[in-house]
Amino acid sequence: MKVWTKVKLTDKNTEVELIAKSLTNYLYGYGPIQALTRKYHIKEEDRKILDQYTADRIAGILMLYLAKDINRINDIVNKYNIPNGIVKEIIPELEGYIEK
């Protein structure tokens, strides 16, 4: 029988760590999260907890991707694909350098 549980990976991959930290800053560094942090007086310690949680989750998904563990990635997608969830429409957004 399968049981849904959270595990901490002991494997270290400095590239995954770099990408996870960078993506966390990319997602939360600017924009609405900063405005919400100020508006609701969210403490720096609480923001660190949120950022760490996000970076750990991103790193876990990246490790599954590098291991080509499609089954586990599909399990995550199926569990968290909530039809009436908060996110209604996805509009892909990127930023970065472009040649002009």
RODO-2510 file (C-alpha; in nm, 4 decimals, decimal comma):
residues 100
     n   res          X          Y          Z
     1     m     0,0000     0,0000     0,0000
     2     k     0,1304     0,3461    -0,0886
     3     v     0,1152     0,6215     0,1714
     4     w     0,1641     0,9899     0,0874
     5     t     0,4459     1,1275     0,2997
     6     k     0,7106     1,3970     0,2953
     7     v     1,0769     1,2995     0,2906
     8     k     1,3948     1,5050     0,3009
     9     l     1,6495     1,4087     0,0366
    10     t     2,0043     1,3661     0,1591
    11     d     2,1606     1,3877    -0,1864
    12     k     2,3381     1,7174    -0,2434
    13     n     2,3642     1,8785    -0,5832
    14     t     2,5139     2,2267    -0,5865
    15     e     2,3629     2,3043    -0,9261
    16     v     2,0145     2,2116    -0,8024
    17     e     2,0691     2,4224    -0,4911
    18     l     2,1794     2,7202    -0,7012
    19     i     1,8787     2,6872    -0,9321
    20     a     1,6350     2,6401    -0,6414
    21     k     1,7663     2,9503    -0,4625
    22     s     1,7622     3,1523    -0,7833
    23     l     1,4083     3,0435    -0,8733
    24     t     1,2867     3,1250    -0,5227
    25     n     1,4313     3,4751    -0,5561
    26     y     1,2852     3,4958    -0,9085
    27     l     0,9398     3,4052    -0,7761
    28     y     0,9436     3,6010    -0,4501
    29     g     1,2190     3,8605    -0,4838
    30     y     0,9974     4,1310    -0,6235
    31     g     0,6359     4,1814    -0,7148
    32     p     0,3258     4,1038    -0,5107
    33     i     0,4985     3,9053    -0,2357
    34     q     0,7092     4,2079    -0,1391
    35     a     0,4025     4,4313    -0,1335
    36     l     0,2153     4,1765     0,0808
    37     t     0,5113     4,1449     0,3149
    38     r     0,5047     4,5194     0,3751
    39     k     0,1261     4,5546     0,3841
    40     y     0,0727     4,2812     0,6421
    41     h     0,3956     4,3446     0,8333
    42     i     0,5218     3,9913     0,7745
    43     k     0,8361     3,9409     0,9784
    44     e     1,1679     3,8650     0,8116
    45     e     1,1843     3,5302     0,9962
    46     d     0,8463     3,4295     0,8495
    47     r     0,9576     3,5285     0,4982
    48     k     1,2701     3,3170     0,5454
    49     i     1,0513     3,0197     0,6386
    50     l     0,8373     3,0721     0,3263
    51     d     1,1425     3,1134     0,1027
    52     q     1,3123     2,8051     0,2498
    53     y     0,9972     2,5951     0,2036
    54     t     0,9711     2,7086    -0,1587
    55     a     1,3398     2,6468    -0,2330
    56     d     1,3213     2,2981    -0,0767
    57     r     1,0155     2,2089    -0,2862
    58     i     1,1739     2,3390    -0,6083
    59     a     1,4926     2,1437    -0,5337
    60     g     1,2909     1,8264    -0,4747
    61     i     1,1130     1,8580    -0,8083
    62     l     1,4424     1,9301    -0,9842
    63     m     1,5984     1,6203    -0,8259
    64     l     1,3051     1,4095    -0,9475
    65     y     1,3411     1,5615    -1,2942
    66     l     1,7141     1,4881    -1,3075
    67     a     1,6468     1,1323    -1,1901
    68     k     1,3829     1,1052    -1,4646
    69     d     1,1335     0,9895    -1,2003
    70     i     0,8257     1,0728    -1,4060
    71     n     0,5993     0,8593    -1,1868
    72     r     0,6683     1,0672    -0,8763
    73     i     0,6327     1,3916    -1,0693
    74     n     0,2972     1,2659    -1,2013
    75     d     0,1919     1,1758    -0,8452
    76     i     0,2612     1,5349    -0,7351
    77     v     0,0758     1,6781    -1,0347
    78     n    -0,2253     1,4539    -0,9736
    79     k    -0,2390     1,5276    -0,5992
    80     y    -0,2105     1,9059    -0,6358
    81     n    -0,4142     1,9562    -0,9529
    82     i    -0,7119     2,1047    -0,7725
    83     p    -0,9821     2,1972    -1,0274
    84     n    -1,1369     2,4712    -0,8118
    85     g    -0,8062     2,5905    -0,6685
    86     i    -0,6899     2,9469    -0,6237
    87     v    -0,5107     2,9656    -0,9599
    88     k    -0,7627     3,0094    -1,2397
    89     e    -0,5595     3,0759    -1,5534
    90     i    -0,1924     3,0269    -1,6306
    91     i    -0,0219     3,2846    -1,8471
    92     p     0,3447     3,1864    -1,8875
    93     e     0,5764     3,4706    -1,7945
    94     l     0,9505     3,4984    -1,8326
    95     e     1,2105     3,7627    -1,7920
    96     g     1,5697     3,7712    -1,9019
    97     y     1,8139     3,9137    -2,1494
    98     i     1,7168     3,9385    -2,5146
    99     e     1,9202     4,0410    -2,8145
   100     k     1,8233     4,3802    -2,9560
***
